[in-house]
Amino acid sequence: MGSYHRAGRVLVAALAALACLAPAVAAAPEAAPPGRLRSIYAVCLLDGPAYQNKAHVLEMLGGAEKSRRASLIVTPFLPFLSFEEGKEEASLREFVDFARSRRAHLVIALVERAVSGKTYHTALVIGPRGEIAGKYRKSHRTAWDDDIALGDDLPVIATPFAKIGLTIGSDFYFPEIYEVLRMKGAEVLVWQAFPERLREHCQWLPLLAARAADSHAFLVTAHYADPRTYITANYGYGMRGAAFGRSMVIDRSGTIRADTGYRHGIAALSLDLDERKVDVYSMTPNFENLFYVPNNGGRAAFQTVAEPWTKPVLPAFKKRTARIAVAYTSGDDMWKDGVYPKWIFELLARAWEYKPDLVLFSENGVKNQNDPEVKRGLADISRWAASHRCYVVVGGIGDENTPNGAAKIWDRSGRLVYSAPLYWPSGLGSFDVLDTDFARIAARECGDLSQFPIDRTLALKGAELILDPSQMWGPDGYHNELLIRARAIDNGVHIACAHWNTSDPGLRSVIVDPYGGLVASSSYQTKGVIFADIDFSVEKVYYAGLGPKQPQPGPEDIPNYFTPDLPQVLPGWREMIFANRRPGLYGLIPTENEITRRYISKELQKRQAQKEEK
């Protein structure tokens, strides 16, 4: 439960000195134009037994400047504090008085003792008059969570300045929650956390960016900071890692706008919830399309996300290791009608030097497969796949039925065995997977990266490798890579992405593992091949329970960070997460509403309505 251990006079003195330090306060909130101008404060508390009390929480809340009126103040999850159902205001008098004195909405999360005798982890929104303006009971759990009762609703709390969606602790690992909150109109999302027993913070940053960008909402995160120097987890050493700190306010593009860093304090941001950039894609004045790809078709293909999950039965593969290669080149080489793709075969020859099992190419611009040069190119790809006994994947191959292109896969015999049309421009009926002789794989293209339910659907169907032939959609390579990493982390899959080279140094063709780590990356503005050897029998791990051997804490140096509750390393992260999903709460996801349609241009909406009438 996020404890740390003090031993010896040296450490006691050090902690006493640290406790006297003034908390870090982020730079003054940046100015915003008139509109729904509001200030948001994200509080970061100190971690450890000495600070797990109401007095410390109230002291930190007092750091919110009285001269600058805050609309929203968020604390981390406070498992050391509790209240009784029906007696919220009496149990939490000091917090109620604080919200009233600051005329702010205060979001606190703590333990709820329900009338039924059940225990919940519950977030409360206390309004500026001291009223309870909203309530959310933690709705999801993981293998490392306490055995608590779960709430059965994903509410959006209406306030005078914004609609707010709430999440607590391990809710964060279930992106379905954020999609439902988005579709219910949440403009500000809140994640209140408490330090986990093994801290995997490297995975949090891409996930945080994805939660905000996918939801097109501001995200407020509230955490704890260790009073000691920050250090990451190292399980072999017995090091669970120091508390993260970094309470943040993240904007709709996934960009961190306020951050306490690895220190305790308050991250403060002034923002205008009505401010929008010009959307040159849909020219819709009220909703910007920043870093976001709409789905212009229906969402019925997402039905799998809202259905009970049964672990897919995979075939007996001939082998479980494979060499996955990604070929990359300049966008000037893009294959189009009337052109024979000589460059594809040049890169296939280069790839074959590494004897891959699969070679992935980017998204092209073929529209007519009956074009003589296109036809010849497709036939030669088939022959190459058969003669080299290698899978070949090429994106952007369209025809009259798939005008926006599709990712095509040829198997080792040269047969065309898979086609995945680009989803977002017009929608699809389903998303399919393919069993190779080494793993279950799937493909999606380009802007489909921005539709979280696509990768989730493919993973629920058992995909272990997702292929992403892409022309690159997004603001820059950095944010595109963050989303790729987030999809891999969320779904416990490997992802291979082939981009065209551009002048953006951040845009690379990459292969990413299920932890979001880059295992291969292309060189800048060159033509070449990258590859990675993947063992698909190795499952992503998680940490829960108690390890068989516990490290011995010490008064100084590395042992000072040791704790006697180091968890076990357990395989099967994906199965654990998928088994703890709650599809009964996700019914909105495969549907359409005014939220999902608002990024579609009015002209396209009109054409779609006319098509449906016919």
C-alpha positions as CSV (number, residue, x, y, z in Angstrom):
1,M,0.0,0.0,0.0
2,G,2.7,2.5,-0.9
3,S,4.6,2.4,2.4
4,Y,8.3,3.2,2.9
5,H,10.5,2.3,5.8
6,R,12.6,4.4,8.0
7,A,15.5,2.9,9.8
8,G,18.3,4.7,11.7
9,R,18.8,8.2,12.9
10,V,20.2,9.3,9.5
11,L,17.0,8.5,7.7
12,V,14.8,10.0,10.4
13,A,16.7,13.2,10.2
14,A,16.6,13.2,6.4
15,L,12.8,12.7,6.3
16,A,12.3,15.4,8.9
17,A,14.2,17.8,6.8
18,L,12.3,16.8,3.7
19,A,9.0,17.3,5.5
20,C,9.9,20.9,6.2
21,L,10.6,21.6,2.6
22,A,8.0,23.7,0.8
23,P,6.0,21.7,-1.7
24,A,6.7,22.2,-5.3
25,V,4.1,24.3,-7.1
26,A,4.0,24.3,-10.9
27,A,4.5,27.5,-12.8
28,A,1.6,29.9,-12.8
29,P,-1.3,28.8,-15.0
30,E,-0.9,30.0,-18.5
31,A,-3.3,32.6,-19.7
32,A,-6.3,31.6,-21.9
33,P,-8.7,33.7,-24.0
34,P,-12.1,34.5,-22.7
35,G,-14.7,31.7,-22.7
36,R,-15.2,28.9,-20.2
37,L,-11.9,29.9,-18.5
38,R,-11.2,27.8,-15.6
39,S,-8.3,26.8,-13.3
40,I,-7.6,23.2,-12.5
41,Y,-5.3,22.0,-9.7
42,A,-3.9,18.5,-9.4
43,V,-2.5,17.7,-6.0
44,C,0.5,15.4,-5.4
45,L,0.9,14.1,-1.9
46,L,3.9,12.7,-0.1
47,D,4.1,8.9,0.1
48,G,4.7,7.0,3.4
49,P,3.2,6.3,6.8
50,A,4.1,9.7,8.2
51,Y,1.9,11.3,5.5
52,Q,-1.0,9.0,5.3
53,N,-3.4,11.1,7.4
54,K,-6.0,13.8,7.0
55,A,-3.7,16.5,8.3
56,H,-1.2,16.1,5.5
57,V,-3.9,16.1,2.9
58,L,-5.5,19.3,4.2
59,E,-2.0,20.9,4.5
60,M,-1.4,20.1,0.9
61,L,-4.8,21.4,-0.2
62,G,-4.0,24.6,1.6
63,G,-1.2,25.1,-0.9
64,A,-3.8,26.0,-3.6
65,E,-3.5,29.7,-3.9
66,K,-6.5,31.6,-2.5
67,S,-5.9,34.5,-4.8
68,R,-6.6,32.4,-7.9
69,R,-10.0,30.8,-7.7
70,A,-9.9,27.1,-8.8
71,S,-12.8,25.5,-10.5
72,L,-11.6,22.0,-9.9
73,I,-9.1,20.6,-7.3
74,V,-8.2,16.9,-7.4
75,T,-6.5,14.8,-4.8
76,P,-5.0,11.3,-5.2
77,F,-6.8,8.2,-4.0
78,L,-6.8,8.3,-0.1
79,P,-7.2,4.6,1.0
80,F,-6.2,5.6,4.6
81,L,-9.4,7.8,4.9
82,S,-13.0,6.6,4.9
83,F,-16.6,7.7,5.1
84,E,-19.9,6.1,5.8
85,E,-22.6,6.0,3.2
86,G,-25.3,8.5,3.9
87,K,-23.1,10.5,6.2
88,E,-20.7,12.0,3.6
89,E,-20.9,15.6,4.7
90,A,-20.5,14.7,8.4
91,S,-17.7,12.2,7.8
92,L,-15.8,14.6,5.6
93,R,-16.5,17.9,7.3
94,E,-13.1,19.4,6.8
95,F,-13.1,18.7,3.0
96,V,-16.7,20.0,2.7
97,D,-15.6,23.2,4.5
98,F,-12.5,23.5,2.3
99,A,-14.6,23.2,-0.9
100,R,-17.1,25.8,0.4
101,S,-14.3,28.2,1.5
102,R,-12.6,28.0,-1.9
103,R,-15.9,28.0,-3.9
104,A,-14.4,25.1,-5.9
105,H,-15.3,21.6,-6.9
106,L,-13.1,19.2,-4.9
107,V,-12.7,15.6,-6.0
108,I,-11.5,13.2,-3.4
109,A,-11.4,9.4,-3.5
110,L,-11.4,7.3,-0.4
111,V,-12.9,4.2,1.2
112,E,-16.6,4.0,1.5
113,R,-18.4,1.9,4.2
114,A,-21.8,1.2,2.6
115,V,-25.0,0.6,4.5
116,S,-25.0,-2.9,3.0
117,G,-21.8,-3.7,4.8
118,K,-19.8,-3.7,1.6
119,T,-16.6,-1.7,1.1
120,Y,-16.1,0.5,-2.0
121,H,-13.3,2.7,-3.3
122,T,-15.3,5.9,-4.1
123,A,-14.7,9.3,-5.6
124,L,-16.8,12.2,-4.5
125,V,-17.3,15.5,-6.1
126,I,-17.9,18.1,-3.4
127,G,-19.4,21.3,-4.8
128,P,-18.7,24.9,-4.0
129,R,-21.6,25.1,-1.6
130,G,-20.4,22.0,0.3
131,E,-22.9,19.7,-1.4
132,I,-22.1,16.3,-2.8
133,A,-22.4,17.0,-6.5
134,G,-21.4,13.5,-7.7
135,K,-20.2,10.1,-6.8
136,Y,-18.4,7.2,-8.5
137,R,-17.6,3.8,-7.1
138,K,-14.5,2.1,-8.6
139,S,-15.9,-0.3,-11.2
140,H,-12.9,-2.5,-12.2
141,R,-10.3,-4.5,-10.4
142,T,-7.1,-6.3,-11.2
143,A,-5.3,-9.2,-9.6
144,W,-3.3,-6.8,-7.4
145,D,-6.3,-4.9,-6.0
146,D,-7.9,-5.2,-2.6
147,D,-11.0,-7.4,-2.4
148,I,-13.6,-4.7,-2.6
149,A,-17.1,-4.4,-3.9
150,L,-17.4,-2.7,-7.3
151,G,-19.7,-0.1,-8.6
152,D,-22.0,-0.8,-11.5
153,D,-22.1,2.6,-13.2
154,L,-19.8,4.9,-15.2
155,P,-21.4,8.2,-14.4
156,V,-20.5,11.6,-15.9
157,I,-20.9,14.4,-13.3
158,A,-22.4,17.6,-14.6
159,T,-20.9,20.8,-13.1
160,P,-21.5,24.4,-14.2
161,F,-18.2,24.5,-16.2
162,A,-17.8,20.9,-17.5
163,K,-18.9,17.3,-17.5
164,I,-16.5,15.2,-15.5
165,G,-15.7,11.5,-15.7
166,L,-14.0,9.8,-12.8
167,T,-11.6,6.8,-12.5
168,I,-9.7,5.4,-9.5
169,G,-6.5,3.3,-9.4
170,S,-6.5,0.3,-11.7
171,D,-9.5,1.5,-13.6
172,F,-6.8,3.2,-15.6
173,Y,-5.9,-0.1,-17.3
174,F,-9.3,-0.5,-18.9
175,P,-9.6,1.9,-21.8
176,E,-13.2,0.9,-22.3
177,I,-14.1,3.1,-19.3
178,Y,-12.7,6.2,-20.9
179,E,-14.4,5.4,-24.2
180,V,-17.8,5.2,-22.4
181,L,-17.1,8.4,-20.5
182,R,-16.2,10.1,-23.8
183,M,-19.4,8.9,-25.4
184,K,-21.4,10.3,-22.4
185,G,-19.9,13.7,-23.1
186,A,-17.1,13.9,-20.5
187,E,-14.9,17.0,-21.1
188,V,-12.6,16.5,-18.2
189,L,-11.4,13.1,-17.0
190,V,-9.9,12.4,-13.6
191,W,-7.6,9.6,-12.5
192,Q,-6.9,9.3,-8.8
193,A,-4.1,6.9,-8.0
194,F,-2.2,5.3,-5.1
195,P,1.3,3.8,-5.5
196,E,1.2,0.2,-6.8
197,R,3.5,-2.3,-5.2
198,L,5.7,-2.6,-8.3
199,R,5.8,0.7,-10.3
200,E,5.9,0.4,-14.1
201,H,5.8,4.1,-14.8
202,C,7.4,3.8,-18.3
203,Q,4.1,2.4,-19.5
204,W,2.0,5.2,-17.9
205,L,3.2,8.1,-20.1
206,P,2.0,6.7,-23.5
207,L,-1.2,5.5,-21.8
208,L,-1.9,8.9,-20.3
209,A,-1.4,10.6,-23.7
210,A,-3.7,8.0,-25.3
211,R,-6.5,8.4,-22.6
212,A,-6.6,12.1,-23.3
213,A,-6.3,12.0,-27.1
214,D,-8.7,9.1,-27.5
215,S,-11.3,10.8,-25.3
216,H,-10.6,14.3,-26.8
217,A,-10.9,15.5,-23.2
218,F,-8.6,17.0,-20.6
219,L,-7.2,14.5,-18.1
220,V,-6.3,15.4,-14.5
221,T,-4.1,12.9,-12.7
222,A,-3.3,12.9,-9.0
223,H,-0.5,10.8,-7.5
224,Y,2.0,10.5,-4.7
225,A,5.7,11.5,-4.6
226,D,8.4,9.8,-2.6
227,P,10.2,12.1,-0.2
228,R,13.5,10.5,-1.3
229,T,15.2,10.7,-4.7
230,Y,13.1,9.0,-7.4
231,I,14.3,5.6,-8.6
232,T,12.6,3.1,-10.9
233,A,11.6,-0.5,-10.2
234,N,14.2,-3.2,-10.4
235,Y,12.6,-6.5,-9.4
236,G,15.8,-8.5,-9.3
237,Y,17.3,-6.1,-6.8
238,G,14.1,-6.2,-4.7
239,M,13.3,-2.7,-5.7
240,R,9.7,-1.9,-6.3
241,G,10.4,1.7,-7.3
242,A,9.7,5.0,-5.6
243,A,6.4,6.7,-5.9
244,F,6.0,8.5,-9.3
245,G,4.9,12.0,-8.3
246,R,3.9,13.8,-11.5
247,S,0.3,14.9,-10.8
248,M,-0.6,16.4,-14.1
249,V,-3.1,18.2,-16.3
250,I,-3.1,16.8,-19.8
251,D,-4.9,18.5,-22.7
252,R,-7.1,17.0,-25.5
253,S,-4.1,16.3,-27.7
254,G,-2.3,14.2,-25.0
255,T,0.1,17.0,-24.2
256,I,1.2,17.6,-20.6
257,R,0.3,21.2,-19.8
258,A,1.0,21.2,-16.0
259,D,3.1,18.7,-14.0
260,T,4.5,18.5,-10.5
261,G,7.4,16.5,-11.7
262,Y,8.8,13.8,-9.3
263,R,7.9,16.1,-6.4
264,H,4.9,16.7,-4.1
265,G,3.0,19.9,-4.7
266,I,0.2,21.2,-7.0
267,A,0.1,21.3,-10.8
268,A,-2.0,24.3,-11.8
269,L,-3.4,25.2,-15.2
270,S,-5.8,27.8,-16.5
271,L,-7.6,26.8,-19.6
272,D,-10.5,27.7,-21.8
273,L,-12.7,24.7,-22.4
274,D,-14.3,26.4,-25.4
275,E,-11.1,27.2,-27.2
276,R,-10.7,25.2,-30.5
277,K,-8.2,25.1,-33.4
278,V,-9.5,25.4,-37.0
279,D,-10.3,21.9,-38.3
280,V,-9.3,21.9,-41.9
281,Y,-10.6,18.4,-42.4
282,S,-14.2,18.7,-41.6
283,M,-14.5,22.5,-41.2
284,T,-16.8,22.0,-38.3
285,P,-16.5,25.2,-36.2
286,N,-17.4,23.8,-32.8
287,F,-15.2,20.7,-32.6
288,E,-11.6,20.6,-33.5
289,N,-10.1,17.5,-35.1
290,L,-6.7,17.9,-33.4
291,F,-4.7,14.6,-33.4
292,Y,-8.0,12.8,-34.0
293,V,-9.4,10.6,-36.8
294,P,-13.2,10.2,-36.8
295,N,-15.0,7.1,-37.8
296,N,-17.2,8.2,-40.6
297,G,-19.0,4.9,-40.7
298,G,-20.9,2.8,-38.2
299,R,-19.5,1.3,-35.1
300,A,-21.2,-2.1,-35.2
301,A,-17.8,-3.7,-35.7
302,F,-16.9,-2.8,-32.1
303,Q,-19.6,-5.2,-30.8
304,T,-16.9,-7.6,-29.6
305,V,-15.8,-5.0,-27.0
306,A,-19.2,-5.0,-25.4
307,E,-19.6,-8.8,-25.3
308,P,-18.4,-11.3,-22.6
309,W,-14.9,-12.6,-23.3
310,T,-13.8,-16.2,-23.5
311,K,-10.2,-16.9,-24.1
312,P,-9.8,-17.7,-27.8
313,V,-8.6,-21.2,-28.6
314,L,-5.5,-20.9,-30.8
315,P,-4.4,-23.6,-33.2
316,A,-1.3,-25.8,-32.7
317,F,1.2,-23.6,-34.5
318,K,4.2,-25.1,-36.2
319,K,6.5,-22.8,-34.3
320,R,6.2,-19.9,-31.9
321,T,9.2,-17.8,-32.8
322,A,9.3,-15.6,-35.9
323,R,11.4,-13.0,-37.5
324,I,9.2,-10.0,-38.3
325,A,10.7,-7.5,-40.8
326,V,9.5,-4.0,-41.8
327,A,10.6,-2.5,-45.0
328,Y,10.7,1.3,-45.3
329,T,11.4,3.9,-48.0
330,S,10.5,7.3,-49.3
331,G,6.9,8.3,-50.0
332,D,8.0,9.1,-53.5
333,D,8.0,5.3,-54.1
334,M,4.4,5.0,-53.1
335,W,2.7,2.4,-55.4
336,K,-0.1,3.9,-57.5
337,D,-2.1,2.9,-60.5
338,G,-0.1,2.6,-63.7
339,V,3.2,2.0,-61.9
340,Y,5.1,-1.3,-61.4
341,P,6.4,-1.4,-57.8
342,K,10.1,-2.2,-58.5
343,W,11.1,-0.8,-55.2
344,I,9.1,-3.5,-53.3
345,F,11.2,-6.2,-54.8
346,E,14.4,-4.4,-54.2
347,L,13.4,-4.2,-50.5
348,L,12.2,-7.8,-50.5
349,A,15.7,-8.8,-51.7
350,R,17.3,-6.8,-49.0
351,A,14.9,-8.3,-46.4
352,W,15.7,-11.8,-47.5
353,E,19.2,-11.3,-46.3
354,Y,17.8,-11.7,-42.8
355,K,15.5,-14.7,-43.7
356,P,12.3,-13.3,-42.2
357,D,9.0,-15.1,-41.7
358,L,7.0,-12.0,-42.6
359,V,7.8,-8.7,-44.4
360,L,5.6,-5.6,-43.9
361,F,5.3,-2.7,-46.3
362,S,3.6,0.7,-45.8
363,E,0.2,1.9,-47.0
364,N,0.2,2.6,-50.8
365,G,-2.3,4.4,-53.1
366,V,-3.5,1.6,-55.4
367,K,-7.1,2.1,-56.5
368,N,-7.5,-0.2,-59.5
369,Q,-6.3,-3.8,-59.2
370,N,-7.2,-4.4,-62.8
371,D,-4.6,-1.9,-63.9
372,P,-2.0,-3.9,-65.9
373,E,1.0,-2.7,-63.9
374,V,-0.8,-3.2,-60.6
375,K,-1.9,-6.6,-61.7
376,R,1.6,-7.6,-62.7
377,G,3.0,-6.3,-59.3
378,L,0.4,-8.3,-57.3
379,A,1.2,-11.4,-59.2
380,D,4.9,-11.0,-58.7
381,I,4.4,-10.4,-54.9
382,S,2.5,-13.7,-54.8
383,R,5.3,-15.5,-56.7
384,W,7.9,-14.0,-54.4
385,A,6.0,-15.1,-51.2
386,A,5.7,-18.6,-52.6
387,S,9.3,-19.0,-53.8
388,H,10.7,-17.7,-50.5
389,R,8.1,-19.3,-48.2
390,C,7.5,-16.0,-46.5
391,Y,4.4,-14.0,-45.6
392,V,4.2,-10.6,-47.3
393,V,2.0,-7.7,-46.1
394,V,1.3,-4.6,-48.3
395,G,-1.1,-1.8,-47.3
396,G,-3.1,0.5,-49.4
397,I,-4.3,-1.9,-52.1
398,G,-7.8,-0.7,-53.1
399,D,-10.5,-1.6,-55.7
400,E,-14.1,-0.7,-56.4
401,N,-15.2,-2.5,-53.2
402,T,-12.5,-1.0,-51.0
403,P,-11.8,2.5,-52.5
404,N,-9.9,3.6,-49.4
405,G,-7.5,0.7,-49.7
406,A,-6.8,-2.4,-47.7
407,A,-3.9,-4.3,-46.1
408,K,-3.3,-7.5,-48.0
409,I,-1.5,-10.6,-46.7
410,W,0.0,-13.3,-48.9
411,D,1.0,-16.6,-47.1
412,R,4.0,-18.8,-47.6
413,S,2.4,-20.5,-50.6
414,G,1.7,-17.1,-52.3
415,R,-2.1,-17.2,-51.7
416,L,-3.9,-14.0,-50.8
417,V,-5.3,-15.0,-47.4
418,Y,-6.3,-11.7,-45.7
419,S,-7.6,-8.3,-46.5
420,A,-8.3,-5.5,-43.9
421,P,-9.9,-2.4,-45.4
422,L,-9.2,1.0,-44.0
423,Y,-12.0,1.4,-41.4
424,W,-12.3,5.1,-40.4
425,P,-13.6,6.6,-43.7
426,S,-16.6,4.4,-44.1
427,G,-16.8,1.7,-41.3
428,L,-16.7,-2.0,-41.6
429,G,-18.9,-5.0,-40.6
430,S,-16.1,-6.8,-38.6
431,F,-12.4,-7.0,-37.9
432,D,-10.7,-10.3,-38.7
433,V,-7.7,-12.2,-37.5
434,L,-5.4,-14.6,-39.3
435,D,-3.7,-17.7,-38.0
436,T,-0.3,-18.0,-39.5
437,D,2.0,-21.0,-38.8
438,F,3.6,-19.0,-35.9
439,A,1.0,-16.7,-34.3
440,R,-2.4,-15.2,-34.7
441,I,-2.0,-11.9,-36.4
442,A,-4.2,-9.0,-37.7
443,A,-3.8,-5.8,-39.6
444,R,-5.3,-2.3,-39.7
445,E,-4.2,0.8,-41.6
446,C,-3.0,4.4,-41.0
447,G,-5.6,6.5,-39.2
448,D,-7.3,3.4,-37.7
449,L,-4.6,3.7,-35.1
450,S,-6.7,6.5,-33.6
451,Q,-9.7,4.2,-33.1
452,F,-9.0,2.5,-29.8
453,P,-11.7,-0.2,-30.2
454,I,-10.1,-1.6,-33.3
455,D,-6.9,-2.9,-31.6
456,R,-9.0,-4.0,-28.6
457,T,-11.3,-6.0,-30.8
458,L,-8.4,-7.7,-32.6
459,A,-6.7,-8.5,-29.2
460,L,-10.0,-9.9,-27.8
461,K,-10.1,-12.2,-30.8
462,G,-6.6,-13.5,-29.9
463,A,-4.3,-11.3,-32.1
464,E,-0.8,-11.5,-30.8
465,L,0.8,-9.3,-33.5
466,I,-1.0,-6.3,-35.1
467,L,0.4,-5.0,-38.4
468,D,0.1,-1.3,-39.2
469,P,0.9,-0.3,-42.8
470,S,0.6,3.5,-42.6
471,Q,1.1,6.8,-44.4
472,M,1.3,8.3,-40.9
473,W,-1.7,10.2,-39.5
474,G,-1.3,12.6,-36.7
475,P,0.6,15.7,-35.6
476,D,4.1,14.2,-35.6
477,G,6.0,11.0,-35.3
478,Y,6.4,11.4,-31.5
479,H,2.7,11.4,-30.8
480,N,2.1,8.7,-33.4
481,E,4.6,6.5,-31.7
482,L,3.0,7.2,-28.3
483,L,-0.3,5.9,-29.6
484,I,1.3,2.8,-31.1
485,R,3.0,2.1,-27.8
486,A,-0.2,2.7,-25.9
487,R,-2.1,0.2,-28.1
488,A,0.6,-2.4,-27.5
489,I,0.5,-1.9,-23.7
490,D,-3.3,-1.9,-23.4
491,N,-3.7,-5.1,-25.4
492,G,-0.6,-7.0,-24.6
493,V,0.3,-7.3,-28.3
494,H,3.3,-6.8,-30.5
495,I,2.8,-4.1,-33.1
496,A,4.8,-3.6,-36.3
497,C,4.3,-0.3,-38.1
498,A,5.6,0.7,-41.6
499,H,5.7,4.4,-42.3
500,W,6.9,6.3,-45.3
501,N,10.0,8.5,-44.6
502,T,9.3,12.2,-44.1
503,S,11.2,15.2,-43.0
504,D,10.0,14.6,-39.4
505,P,12.9,13.0,-37.5
506,G,10.5,11.5,-35.0
507,L,8.6,9.5,-37.6
508,R,10.0,6.0,-37.9
509,S,8.9,2.6,-38.9
510,V,8.9,0.6,-35.6
511,I,8.4,-2.7,-33.9
512,V,7.0,-2.4,-30.4
513,D,6.6,-5.1,-27.7
514,P,3.6,-5.7,-25.4
515,Y,5.2,-3.4,-22.7
516,G,5.4,-0.5,-25.2
517,G,9.1,-0.8,-25.7
518,L,10.7,-0.1,-29.1
519,V,12.6,-3.3,-30.2
520,A,13.4,-2.0,-33.7
521,S,13.3,1.4,-35.4
522,S,14.2,2.6,-38.9
523,S,16.9,5.0,-39.8
524,Y,16.1,8.6,-40.7
525,Q,15.3,9.2,-44.4
526,T,16.9,6.1,-45.8
527,K,15.7,3.0,-47.5
528,G,16.1,-0.2,-45.6
529,V,14.7,-3.1,-43.4
530,I,14.4,-3.5,-39.7
531,F,13.5,-6.8,-38.0
532,A,12.9,-8.3,-34.6
533,D,12.8,-11.9,-33.4
534,I,9.6,-12.5,-31.4
535,D,8.8,-15.5,-29.2
536,F,5.0,-15.5,-29.1
537,S,5.0,-18.2,-26.3
538,V,6.3,-15.6,-23.8
539,E,3.4,-13.9,-22.1
540,K,3.4,-10.4,-20.7
541,V,3.7,-10.5,-17.0
542,Y,2.1,-8.6,-14.1
543,Y,2.9,-8.3,-10.3
544,A,0.5,-9.5,-7.6
545,G,0.5,-11.5,-4.4
546,L,3.7,-11.9,-2.4
547,G,7.0,-13.0,-3.7
548,P,8.6,-16.1,-2.1
549,K,11.6,-14.1,-1.0
550,Q,11.4,-10.6,0.4
551,P,14.4,-8.1,0.4
552,Q,15.7,-6.9,3.7
553,P,15.2,-3.1,4.1
554,G,18.3,-1.1,5.2
555,P,18.9,2.4,6.6
556,E,20.6,3.8,3.6
557,D,21.6,3.4,-0.1
558,I,19.6,1.0,-2.3
559,P,18.3,-1.2,0.6
560,N,16.6,2.0,2.0
561,Y,14.1,1.5,-0.8
562,F,13.4,-2.1,-0.1
563,T,10.0,-3.2,1.3
564,P,8.8,-6.5,2.8
565,D,5.8,-6.8,0.5
566,L,7.4,-7.3,-3.0
567,P,4.8,-9.0,-5.2
568,Q,5.2,-12.1,-7.4
569,V,6.0,-12.0,-11.1
570,L,3.1,-13.7,-12.8
571,P,2.6,-14.5,-16.5
572,G,-0.7,-13.9,-18.3
573,W,-1.2,-10.1,-18.0
574,R,-3.6,-10.0,-21.0
575,E,-5.8,-12.8,-19.8
576,M,-5.9,-11.3,-16.4
577,I,-7.0,-7.9,-17.7
578,F,-9.5,-9.3,-20.2
579,A,-11.1,-11.5,-17.6
580,N,-11.6,-8.5,-15.4
581,R,-13.3,-6.4,-18.1
582,R,-17.0,-5.6,-17.5
583,P,-18.7,-5.7,-20.9
584,G,-22.1,-5.0,-19.3
585,L,-20.9,-1.4,-18.8
586,Y,-19.6,-1.0,-22.3
587,G,-22.9,-1.1,-24.2
588,L,-22.4,2.4,-25.7
589,I,-19.2,1.5,-27.5
590,P,-20.6,-0.2,-30.6
591,T,-23.3,2.5,-31.0
592,E,-23.4,6.0,-32.5
593,N,-24.5,9.2,-30.8
594,E,-24.1,12.9,-31.1
595,I,-20.6,12.6,-29.5
596,T,-19.2,10.1,-32.1
597,R,-20.9,12.1,-35.0
598,R,-19.8,15.6,-34.0
599,Y,-16.4,15.3,-35.7
600,I,-18.0,14.3,-39.1
601,S,-18.6,17.2,-41.5
602,K,-22.2,18.2,-42.0
603,E,-21.9,17.4,-45.7
604,L,-20.8,13.9,-45.0
605,Q,-23.6,13.4,-42.4
606,K,-26.1,14.5,-45.0
607,R,-24.8,12.1,-47.6
608,Q,-24.8,9.3,-45.0
609,A,-28.4,10.1,-44.1
610,Q,-29.4,10.0,-47.8
611,K,-27.7,6.7,-48.3
612,E,-29.5,5.2,-45.3
613,E,-32.9,6.5,-46.6
614,K,-32.2,4.7,-49.9
